[in-house]
């Protein structure tokens, strides 16, 4: 799911673009919640996919 989100962002799309099935929505929500929680702990806001890209990409 993370690779899918990053691919969307590479194409200039919203992180959740094309995430339509209930299963995918659930996985997306769980991943987003985990990332938002980490960002909250380090003093950043929600929906900071730009930071997630920095931390999680190889």
C-alpha positions as a Markdown table, in Angstrom:
| # | Residue | x | y | z |
|---|---|---|---|---|
| 1 | Unk | 0.0 | 0.0 | 0.0 |
| 2 | Unk | 2.8 | 2.4 | 0.8 |
| 3 | Unk | 4.4 | 1.8 | -2.6 |
| 4 | Unk | 1.0 | 2.5 | -4.2 |
| 5 | Unk | 0.6 | 5.8 | -2.3 |
| 6 | Unk | 4.1 | 6.9 | -3.2 |
| 7 | Unk | 3.5 | 6.1 | -6.9 |
| 8 | Unk | 0.3 | 8.2 | -6.7 |
| 9 | Unk | 2.3 | 11.1 | -5.3 |
| 10 | Unk | 5.0 | 10.7 | -7.9 |
| 11 | Unk | 2.3 | 11.2 | -10.5 |
| 12 | Unk | 1.0 | 14.3 | -8.7 |
| 13 | Unk | -2.1 | 12.5 | -7.5 |
| 14 | Unk | -3.6 | 12.5 | -4.0 |
| 15 | Unk | -2.2 | 9.7 | -1.8 |
| 16 | Unk | -5.6 | 7.8 | -1.8 |
| 17 | Unk | -6.2 | 8.1 | -5.6 |
| 18 | Unk | -7.7 | 4.8 | -6.9 |
| 19 | Unk | -8.1 | 3.2 | -3.5 |
| 20 | Unk | -11.7 | 2.1 | -3.9 |
| 21 | Unk | -12.3 | -1.4 | -2.4 |
| 22 | Unk | -13.2 | -1.7 | 1.2 |
| 23 | Unk | -10.2 | -3.8 | 1.9 |
| 24 | Unk | -7.9 | -1.2 | 0.3 |
| 25 | Unk | -9.6 | 1.6 | 2.2 |
| 26 | Unk | -9.1 | -0.2 | 5.5 |
| 27 | Unk | -5.4 | -0.8 | 4.8 |
| 28 | Unk | -5.0 | 2.8 | 3.7 |
| 29 | Unk | -6.7 | 4.1 | 6.8 |
| 30 | Unk | -4.5 | 1.9 | 9.1 |
| 31 | Unk | -1.3 | 3.0 | 7.4 |
| 32 | Unk | -2.3 | 6.7 | 7.4 |
| 33 | Unk | -3.2 | 6.4 | 11.1 |
| 34 | Unk | 0.2 | 4.9 | 11.9 |
| 35 | Unk | 2.0 | 7.6 | 10.0 |
| 36 | Unk | -0.1 | 10.4 | 11.4 |
| 37 | Unk | 0.6 | 9.0 | 14.9 |
| 38 | Unk | 4.3 | 9.1 | 14.4 |
| 39 | Unk | 4.2 | 12.6 | 12.9 |
| 40 | Unk | 2.2 | 13.7 | 15.9 |
| 41 | Unk | 4.9 | 12.4 | 18.3 |
| 42 | Unk | 7.6 | 14.3 | 16.5 |
| 43 | Unk | 5.6 | 17.5 | 16.3 |
| 44 | Unk | 4.3 | 17.4 | 12.7 |
| 45 | Unk | 0.7 | 17.5 | 11.6 |
| 46 | Unk | -1.5 | 15.0 | 9.8 |
| 47 | Unk | -1.4 | 14.1 | 6.1 |
| 48 | Unk | 2.4 | 14.8 | 5.8 |
| 49 | Unk | 3.1 | 12.4 | 3.0 |
| 50 | Unk | 6.0 | 14.5 | 2.0 |
| 51 | Unk | 7.7 | 13.6 | 5.3 |
| 52 | Unk | 6.7 | 10.0 | 5.0 |
| 53 | Unk | 8.4 | 9.9 | 1.6 |
| 54 | Unk | 11.6 | 11.2 | 3.2 |
| 55 | Unk | 11.6 | 8.7 | 6.0 |
| 56 | Unk | 10.3 | 5.6 | 4.3 |
| 57 | Unk | 11.8 | 5.6 | 0.8 |
| 58 | Unk | 15.0 | 3.8 | 0.1 |
